Amino acid sequence: MEKIISYPARKTSLGNKEVWYYDFTRISSLPGFDKDESTVFEFNKKGIVVKKYKTTGSGNSNPLLGG
């Protein structure tokens, strides 16, 4: 699967699912336009995507994010 959507920044197991996280951070020169989010894919044991979503904040500790 990594060949199709690239290797994730993080992987975890959640029950019988494998969860892949793709983190994204953008630091803008304009206040309020910074972005820190993750795109998440949940796979079942057969490797089929059963859920996909975005979350806010990847836990990035970059001080330029103003968090």
Residue pairs with C-beta under 8 A, 6 or more apart in sequence:
1 43
1 47
2 8
5 41
6 22
8 20
8 21
8 22
8 41
9 21
9 22
9 23
9 58
10 20
10 21
10 23
11 18
11 19
11 20
11 21
12 18
12 19
12 21
13 19
14 42
16 44
16 45
17 42
17 43
17 44
17 45
17 50
18 42
18 43
19 40
19 41
19 42
19 43
20 40
20 41
20 42
20 43
21 38
21 39
21 40
21 58
22 38
22 39
22 40
22 41
23 37
23 38
23 58
23 60
24 35
24 36
24 37
24 38
24 39
24 58
25 34
25 35
25 36
25 58
25 60
25 62
25 65
26 33
26 34
26 35
27 34
27 62
27 64
27 65
28 34
28 35
31 66
34 64
34 65
34 66
36 56
36 57
36 58
36 60
36 62
36 65
36 67
37 54
37 55
37 56
37 57
37 58
38 54
38 55
38 57
38 58
39 52
39 53
39 54
40 51
40 52
40 53
40 54
40 55
41 49
41 51
41 52
42 49
42 50
42 51
42 52
43 49
43 50
44 50
57 67
